[in-house]
Amino acid sequence: MNLHHTTLGEGPSQVVFIHGLFGQGKNFSSIASNIGDLATSWMVDQPNHGASPWTVDFSLDEQADIVAEWLRDVVAEPTTLVGHSLGGKVAMRLALHHPDLVSRLMVVDTSPSRNGATSQFADLVTAMRNLDIAAVTSRSDADKRLARDIPDPVVRGFLLQNLKRRGGHWAWNANLDLLGDNLHIVAGWPAIDKCWDGPTWWVAGGRSDYVHENDMTAMRELFPRVVQVTLKRAGHWVHADEPEAFTAVLRRFIS
């Protein structure tokens, strides 16, 4: 599968960013720019997201396997993986199943466990599905139509990045039906009898409810060299809430 991606920077390290649910690779553009002296950054759209192809079925391992195949074909050397939320789960599964492709792993605000916080996306998916997309005349029109069901303008703006104009009409770029029907898989973590002993940093937002103290046991079993870092003022979107602090942590991790 030819995944859509862009690159930034010319540094010697290879860093691949894997975004979260309903995100896109470009969400990491500013972070990638700020580490350009240290790394060449690859910002990939996961399958079923952005400009990448869709799949018929959905599982964390299928997502990880597709990204792994792309890594072998395109990046072609062990890389630093940085995965946020769903992207963090995909990055962990990738490191566990394809250890030869990963030199370092940064997991951002997610855990190898079932996460109830993902349930908040159910209401967002419902609002997106209920949008009369055939009647939408512009992105600002869509924003107004979603405002009642999604009152937070930041969340609306994030989701509306997935709205694209195609052939004279508006459509969702993300595979909304497949992702919406599989939120229980996005929130879950299938059992796996493997571990990856490479350098692993686990970065959490201090104001987020996606990471809990009792998740450390599972992290240590799967990633024995894990180091936990918490950015106290950040919520779930750590890299967007605290970009300077996140960039500093990432620069230290790479170097």
Buried (B, 14 or more C-beta within 10 A) or exposed (E): EEBBBBBBBEBEBBBBBBBBBBBBBBBBBEBBEBBEEBBBBBBBBBBBBBBBEBBEEBBBBBBBBBBBBBBEEBBEEBBBBBBBBBBBBBBBBBBBBBBEBBBBBBBBBBBBBEBEBBEEBEEBBEBBEEBEBEEBEEBEEBBEBBEEBBEEEEBBEBBBBBBBEEEEEBBBBBBBEBBBEBBEBBBBBEEBEEBBEBBBBBBBBBBBEBBEEEBBEEBBEBBEEBEBBBBEEBBBBBBBBBBEBBBEBBBEBBE
